[in-house]
Amino acid sequence: MGMLKTIPDNLHRVQVDGDPLWFHIPTTSLFTPDALSEDILRQLDDAQGLSPEALGQALVEGGHGQLSVAELDDRLAQLKALKLVTEGDVVAFNPRVEVEEFPLSTVVLNVNTGCNLGCSYCYKEDLDNPRDGKKMDLATAQASIELMLKEAPWRDRYNVVFFGGEPLSNMPLIREVVDWAETRLHGLGKQVDFTLTTNATLLTEERIAYFDAHRFGLTISMDGPKAIHDKNRIAVNGQGTYDLVARRIKPLLQNYRSRPIGARVTLTRGVTDVVGIHHHLVNELGFHEAGFAPVTSGDMAEYNLSAEELKQVFDGMVELGERAVACALEGGDLGFGNFNQLLTDLWEGRSKAVPCGAGLGLVAVDHQGDVHLCHRFTGSSMPTFGNVETGLKHDELKQFVEARSDRSQRGCSDCRIRNLCSGGCYHESYARHGDPMTPTYHYCDLMRDWVDFGIQAYARIQRGRPDWFDGPLARRQSA
C-alpha cells in the first residue's frame, strides 16, 4: 500500500451542539462520525500523508490501543469508498454528466405571450400586451406532449406546465389540453399532472373549481403586503394589483382541496423583509407556503438587489429558517418554501451534476413549437434545441448539458456546495453574463452560509423530531 492522504475538498465538517457532523460533498449526505474515523482523518491531515503502518501506530498512541490491523483496514476501505481517503492523487470528486438520453417528465407550454400585467422587473423577452399576445394552438401543445412521450416512453407519470405571459389568458387551450392529455395518457396507463403559475387576476370561482377537479398544482405570483406588491406588480394601465389579487385568491385559499397553494415572491431592490412578507402571505392571507426569488441578474440594474440588500435577504431567510426549525420540532410546517426545499435536498441526498432538470427532464415550448431549456428562455436570443414537429436537437442539447456539468476550469470545482448548487441557474447566468455557462459567482458565499444553516437545521430536527421528515416534509413533496 502507498501513502494515505485525505481528500479535503470532499468533506465539510460542522459542529452541531458541540458534536461533530460530516457533510459528505460527493453525495450531499450527512454522517455522524465515530472517534476512530475522526482520528484517522485528523492524523492524515496533520501529517499530510502516512503509511498504513505509521497511521496504525499513531492511532494506538492516540488512544486506540485495541485497534487491530483488520479493523483499521476495514475502516480505511470505508473511507476510501467515500472518497475521503486515497493512496493516489488528491482530486475532488466532480462527476460529469454523460448524456445518453433525455428522460423528459415535464414540458412547459408557453400558452400565450400576452399578459395583462406590466410588472416592472419581468424577465420575459417575448412578453406582449394582451391584445398582441401570441397564443399556442392545440396542435402545438399535443406535439409537445408527444415529444415527451417519445423521449421517455417508459415513464409512468408526466407533468404539463402552463405558463405565459399570463396563462389564464388562454384558458380555452388549457381546457383542450387537459381533456386531450388525460385521454391520451390515461389510455396508455400513465398518469398526468398539471401545474400552473398565475398572477391570479383572471381567477374565477368556476376556474378554481375546474383546477381543483383536475388536481392542478397552482402557484400564485404575489410579492407581499399591498405597498410592496403594488410597487412592481402593476396592470398595463399602471395601477397596482394587490386589491384585485387579494380578492381573487380568497375563494381559492378557502376552497381549494386537491393540492396546497404556494406563493412565489420576487424580491427586488428595496424589498428585503423576508420575515414580514412571509407572515403576511402565510399567516394573514392563508397560503400554504411562500418561496422567495431574489433578483440579482435582471436586465434592468435598478431592480437588482445590491450586495448589502442580498445579505439582508439571506439574514432574513436564516431568521425565518430558525422559526421553521422551532415549528418542525413541534411537528408542524412553517410554510417556508426555500427552507423546505433545502432540507428535502439534504434528506434525499440529492447530488446534482447540473443545477436543475432543464434540458434533461424538462423543456419549454413556445407558441411556434420551438424547444427551449426552460420557460425563462422563451423569446431570448439563446439558441433553441429543436422543434416539437422535427424533434430535439440531441447533439446540441447533449453538448450544452455536458459542458455545463464540467467544473474543472471553474470556481465550483472545489466548492463545498458544488453538488447542491451546481453553478446556479442557467438563466440567471445568461442574464448577468450573457452566457449560461458562467456560474453565478456573485452570491456564492451567501449560498454556502445558507447551506451550512440548512445542515445545522437538518441535524437539529433529526435529533429532536426525526418523524418530521417522513411526515410534513414528505407530504409536501407528494403534494
N, C-alpha and C positions, 0 to 999 in steps of 0.2 A: 504494500500500500504506500501511496505517496504522502505528501504533506497535506494535512487537513486545514481548510480555511473556511471562514464564513462567507456568505453572500449577503452583505448587509442591506443591499437595495431590495431584497425580497422580504424583509421583515421590518415592521414598525412596532416598537414596544410602547405600551402605555401603562399607566397605573390607575387602578380603579379602587378607591377607598384603601389605598396603600398596598394592594395586591397586584402582582404583575399580570398583564394580559398581552397576548401576541395578536397583532393584526397581520395575517399571512397575506402578503400582497398579491402573489400569483393567483390565489383563489378567492380573495376578499373574505376569507374565513377568520373566525376568532378562536383562539385556543387559550386555555388556562394552563401554563406550563408547570411542570413539577420542578423540584430543586435540581435534579440531575440535568434536565435539558437546559435550564438556565445556566448552570455552571459550565456545561460543555461550551455553550456559545460565548460565555464570558471569558473562559480560558483561551479559546481560539481568537477572540477579538483582541485580548490583551497581548498575546504572543504573535499575532499576525501570521499564524500558521504553526502547527505542531504535528509531529508524527503520532500515530495512534499510541505508540508506547509512551511517549512523553506526555500525551494527553491523559492516558490512564494513570500515570504516576502523579500528575498534578491534581487529578480528581481525588485520588486516595489521600494525598497530603491535605487536600482541602476539606476532608470530612467524609468522603465516600469510601470508607475503608473496606466495606463488604462488597464492593463492586467487582464482579468477575469480568474476564475478557469477553465472555459470551454476551453478558448483559450490555457491556459497552458497545460491542459490535452491533447488537440488535438496535440500540438507541441511535447509533450513528447511521444505520441503514434507514431508520425512520426520518431522521433529519435530512439525509441526502434525498430521499423521496420527496420531501417537501421543498427541495432546492434551497435549503438554508445552510447546508454544509457541502463542500465539494473537495475533491482532490485534483480537480482540473482548473481551468480558467475561472476567475471570479466574474461572472456575467449575470446581470439582472435578467430575470425571466420576462420576455416580451414576445408573446406568441403573435405571429402574423396570420391574418386570415388568408386562406386559400379557397377562393370561391369556386365551387363546382356546380352549384345550383342556386336558384333564387326562390326560397321556400315562402312565397308570399302568403300571408294570412290576412293582410289588411290592404284595402285600396281606399284612397281618399278621393272623393269625387268633388271637383270644384264646380258646383252645380250652377253658379251664377257669379259673374264678376261684379255685378251691381250690388251696391249696399246703400241703405237709407241713412247710414251714419257717415260722418266725416271725421272720425277720430284723428286727432292731430298727430298721433305717433304711429299710425298704421304703417306696417312694413310692406303691405301688398302692392306690388308694382303693376298689377293688372286690374286694380280697382277702378270701377266706373260708377257714375251716378246711377240711380235706379232706372232712369229712362233708357240709358245706353248699355245696360248690363248685357253681357253675352252669356246666354243660357245653354247649358248642356242639354242634349236631347237624349231620349231613351235608348236609342241605338248605341250611342257612345257609352252610356252607363252600362248597358248589357255587355258590350265588348270588353269593358274594363273588368267586369266580374269574370267573364270567360277567360281573360288573360290570367287572372289569379288562379282559376281552376286549372288552366293549362300548365302553369309553372309549378303548382303544388297540389296535384290531384289527390295525394294521399292524406291531406289534412281532413280532420273531422269537423272543424269549426272555422268560420271565416268572419271577418268584420268589415262592414261597409260604413265608411265615414262620410257624412255630408258636410261640405264646407263651402265657403264663399270668399269674398263678398258676404252677404247675409243669406245663408242657405234657405231660410224660410220664405225668401222672395221667389223661390222656385218650388213651392210646395206641391204643385201638380206632379212634377217629375219625381219628387221624393215618394209620393204615394205610388206612382207607377213602378218605381224601382223596388220598393218594398214588396209589392204584390208579385212582381216577376221573380225577384231574388228568392223569396220564400218558396214559391212554387218550384223554381229551378233547383235550389239547393236541398230542400226537403225531399224532392224527388230522387236525389242522389243519396239519400240517407245521411245528409250532413246538416249541421246547424249554422245559422247565420245570425250575427248580432248587428245592431245598427247604433251608430254614435253620431252625435250632432253637437256642434258648438254654435251658439246663437247669442245675439245681443238682446234677445227677449222682447224687442219692441213689437214684433209681429205675432207674439204668442196669443192664442185664444183658448178658451176652455175646451172647445171642440178639438183643437190641435193637441192640447195637453192630454185629453182622453185618448186620442189616436196614438200618440207616442207611448203612453202608458200601456195600451193594449198590445203594442208590438215591442215592448221592453227596450225602448231606446235608452241609451246612456246619454244623458244631457249635461252639458257644461255651459254655464252662463258667464259671459264676459261682463264683469262688474268690478269697478275699481274701489268701492268702499262707500262711505257716507256721501251725502249729497254734494258737499263742497269739493270733495276730492274727485268723485265720479264726473261731475259736470265740468271739471277743469279741462278734460280732454275728450270725453266721450259725448260728442255733440252730434245733433242731427245735421242734415245738409243745409238747413236754414240757420244754423249757428246756435240753436237753442240747446241747453243741457237736457239730458235724457233720464236723469235719475228718477224723477217722479213717475214717468211712464214705465220705466223698467220695474220699479218697486211695485207698481200697481199690477203689472202683467205677471210678475213672478209669485204674487201672493197665492193665487189658487194653485199654482204649480207646486209650491213648497207645502201647501196644506193637503193636497190631494194625490200627489204622485206616489205610487206604491211600488212600482216594479224595481226601481234601482235608485240609489242615493243620488242627490243632486249636488254638484260641486260648482264652486265659483272660481273663475280664473281672474287673477288680479295682475294688472300691468303697472309696475312701479316706474315712474319717470322722475325727472329732476324736480326736487322739492317735495317728493312724496316718499317718505321713509317710515311712516308709523305702522309697521307690520302688526304690532300687538293691537292697536286700536282698530285697524281695518278688519283684522280677523274677528275681533269681538263684535263689530257691527254686523258683518256678514253671517257669522255662525250663530251668535247668541241673540242678536236682535232681529235679524231677518229670517233665520232658520235654515240656512244652507247646512248640508251635512258636513261639508269640507270646503276649505279655501286654500288655494295654492297661489304662490307668488312668482312672477316672472319679472326680474329687474331688467330694465332697458339699459344696455351698455354699449350697443353697437348699431344704433339706428342711423339711417342716412342723415337725419336732421340732428346735429350735435346738441342743439339746445334742449333736446328731450332726454339725452343720455345722463344717467346718474354720474355725478362726479365721484372721484375716488373716495372722498370723505363720506359722501352720501351712501356709497355702496358699503362702506364699513358700517355705517349706521344701520343699514338694512340687515346685514349679517348679524350684528349685535342684537337687533330686534328678533331675528329668527332664533337665535340662541335663547333669548329670554322666553319667547313663545315655546321653544322646544323644552325648556325646563318645566313649563306648565304642562306640556304634553306628557312628560315623564311622570309628573305627580298624578296626572289623570290616569295614565296607564297603570300605575301602581295601585290605583283604586279599582282597576278593571274596566276603565272607560276609554273613550277615544275623543280627544280634544277636537279632532277635525282639522288638523294642520297638515295639508297635503304634502308639502316638501319634507317634513319630518317623517311622515308615514312612508313615503317613497324611499327615503334613505334607509330607514330601518328594514323595509322589505328587501332592499338590495343586500343588506348585511345578513338578514335572516336566511335568504335563499342562496347566499354565497355567489351572487351574480357577478361573474368576472367577464368584463367586456373588452374585446379587442377593438371594437368600434363603438362610437358614442351612443348610437341608437339603431333601430332596425331599418332606417331609411335606406332604400336601395337593396335590401335583402329580404326582410319580412314585410316591408311596407313600401308602396309607391303612391304618388299622387297623379291624378289625371286631370288635365284642363278641359275646357269646353270643346276643344278641337281634337281631343283624344291623345294629345302628346303626353308622354310619361316623364315625370319629374321625380327627383329624390324624395321630396316631401311637399306638403301643401305650401310651405313658406317660399318655395322656389317658383311657383307658377307665375308667369309674367316676367320673370327675371331674365337676365342675359346669360344665365348659366345654361350650358348645353343640355338638351333633353336626351333621354335614354330610350328612344323608340316611340312607337305609337300603338294604340290598342288594336289597330287593324293589321299592322305589319309585325307586331311583336316587340319584345325587348331587344335593345342592342346589348346583347350579352357580353360581348368583348369589352365594350366601353365601360359598362357598369362594373364588370369584374375588375378592370384596370383601376377604376376610381376607388372602389372599396378596398382593394388590396393595398394600393398606395397609401390611403389614409390610415390603414392599420399599421404601417411601418413607422415605428417610432425611433429608429436607430439614429437619425440625424436631427432629432427634435428634443426639446427640453423635457418631454414626457418620459423619456427612456428610463430614468431612474426615480421618477416621482412616486411617492408612496400611494397616491390615489389613482395611479395611471389606469388601473383596471376597473375603476368606478366611473371616472370622468372620460377617459379615452380621448382626451384632447378637446372635448366640448362640442357644442352644437355646430353642425356644418354651416347652417345659415348664419349664425352669429359670426363665425369666422369669415364668411363671404361678405357680410355687411360691413365688418370692421376692416378687413384687409383686402377685400376684393378677391379672396382666394379661400375656398372651403377647406384647403389642405392645411392652412396655418392654424395651429391650436389657439385657443382663447387664453393666452398667457396673462391677460390683464387682471384676472381675478383668481389666479392660481392659489396664492397664499390664503385668501379668504375661503376658497373651497376646501383646502387642506384643513383649515381650522374647523370648518363646518363638519367635515367627515370625522375629525377627531372627537368633536362633540357627539356625533351620532354613535361612535364606538362606545364612548362612555355611557351614553343613554341606553344603548342596547344592553350593555353588561349590567347596568343597574336594574333594568326591567327583568332581565333574565334571572337575576338573583332574587328579586323581590316578588315578581309576578310572572313566572315562566309561561303560564297558560294564556297570557295576553297575546302571544304570537299566533297561537292556534285559534284564538278567539277573535277579538276585534280586528286585529291586523289581517288575519286570513279572510274574515268576512268582507273586509274592504276589497281585497284582491278578487274574490269571487264575484263581487258586485261590479 
